[in-house]
Amino acid sequence: QVQLVESGGGLVQAGGSLRLSCAASGSINSINAMGWYRQTPGNKRELVARISRGGLTNYADSVKGRFTIFRDDNKNTVYLQMNSLKPEDTAVYYCNAAWRSFSSDSWGQGTQVTVSS
């Protein structure tokens, strides 16, 4: 099993920055990729950014150039640095880990990000 604990959400003005953290524990060596998703009421959860075990990253078009996903393997933690935040970035952000050859998924509890205009 893989457990995820998120932190770092909050309220920020448009143009500001936030950093989200996701600490993983459990079967760390079985993790294939970790990512951040977000969800707003009435909408599907959407991928924001993802980083593979090998370090490859991919981003949603809406956040390219503003968000950066990176990790600290010594701390088993993945981060999402969010800059130039916009009101449309307001959502609950969830950390995800795909593990066991992508056959399993674990999710964090979610953290609210609110960007005021």
C-alpha positions in Angstrom: 0.0 0.0 0.0 1.0 3.6 -0.5 -0.2 6.4 1.8 -0.2 10.0 0.8 -0.4 13.1 3.0 -0.8 16.5 1.5 -0.2 20.0 2.8 0.2 23.5 1.6 -3.2 24.7 0.3 -4.8 28.0 1.2 -6.0 31.4 0.1 -3.9 33.6 -2.2 -4.5 36.6 -4.3 -4.4 36.4 -8.1 -0.8 36.5 -9.3 0.5 34.9 -6.1 2.2 31.6 -5.4 1.6 28.5 -3.4 3.5 25.3 -2.9 1.8 22.0 -2.3 3.5 19.0 -0.7 2.7 15.3 -0.9 4.6 12.9 1.4 4.4 9.3 0.5 4.9 6.3 2.8 4.5 2.6 2.6 5.5 0.7 -0.6 7.6 3.6 -1.9 9.7 1.4 -4.2 6.5 0.3 -6.1 5.5 3.8 -7.1 5.7 4.4 -10.9 4.5 8.0 -11.0 3.1 10.7 -8.8 0.9 13.6 -9.8 -1.4 16.3 -8.8 -5.1 16.5 -9.9 -7.7 19.1 -9.1 -11.5 19.1 -9.0 -14.1 21.8 -8.8 -17.8 21.2 -7.8 -19.7 19.4 -10.5 -16.7 18.6 -12.6 -14.4 15.6 -13.1 -11.0 15.4 -11.5 -8.4 16.6 -14.0 -4.7 16.0 -14.2 -2.6 19.1 -13.4 0.9 17.7 -13.5 2.7 14.3 -13.2 6.2 13.1 -12.7 7.4 9.6 -13.5 9.8 7.4 -11.6 12.4 8.4 -14.3 11.7 12.1 -13.8 9.6 12.8 -16.9 7.0 15.4 -16.4 3.8 16.4 -18.1 1.4 19.3 -17.5 -2.1 20.3 -18.3 -2.0 23.0 -21.0 -3.7 25.4 -18.6 -0.8 25.4 -16.2 2.2 25.1 -18.4 4.8 27.8 -17.7 3.2 28.6 -14.3 3.3 25.3 -12.3 6.2 23.0 -11.7 6.2 19.5 -10.3 9.3 18.2 -8.6 10.3 15.8 -6.0 12.8 15.1 -3.1 13.5 11.4 -3.1 15.3 11.7 0.3 12.0 12.9 1.8 9.7 10.7 -0.4 7.9 14.0 -1.2 6.5 15.5 -4.4 5.8 19.2 -4.7 3.7 21.4 -6.9 5.0 24.9 -7.1 2.2 27.1 -8.4 3.1 30.6 -9.6 1.0 33.3 -11.3 -2.1 31.8 -9.8 -5.4 32.7 -11.4 -9.0 32.5 -10.0 -9.7 29.6 -12.3 -7.0 27.6 -10.5 -9.3 27.5 -7.5 -10.1 23.8 -6.7 -9.4 21.0 -4.4 -6.0 19.6 -5.3 -5.4 15.9 -4.8 -2.1 14.0 -4.8 -2.0 10.7 -6.6 0.5 7.8 -6.8 0.3 5.2 -9.4 2.1 2.0 -8.2 2.5 -1.7 -8.8 3.1 -1.2 -12.6 0.3 1.3 -12.7 -2.3 -1.3 -11.6 -3.0 0.6 -8.3 -3.8 4.1 -7.3 -3.6 6.0 -4.0 -5.0 9.4 -3.3 -4.3 12.0 -0.7 -7.1 13.6 1.3 -7.2 16.8 -0.9 -6.2 20.3 -0.1 -8.2 23.4 -1.0 -6.6 26.1 -3.1 -8.5 29.4 -3.4 -7.3 32.2 -5.6 -9.1 35.5 -5.1 -9.4 38.1 -7.9 
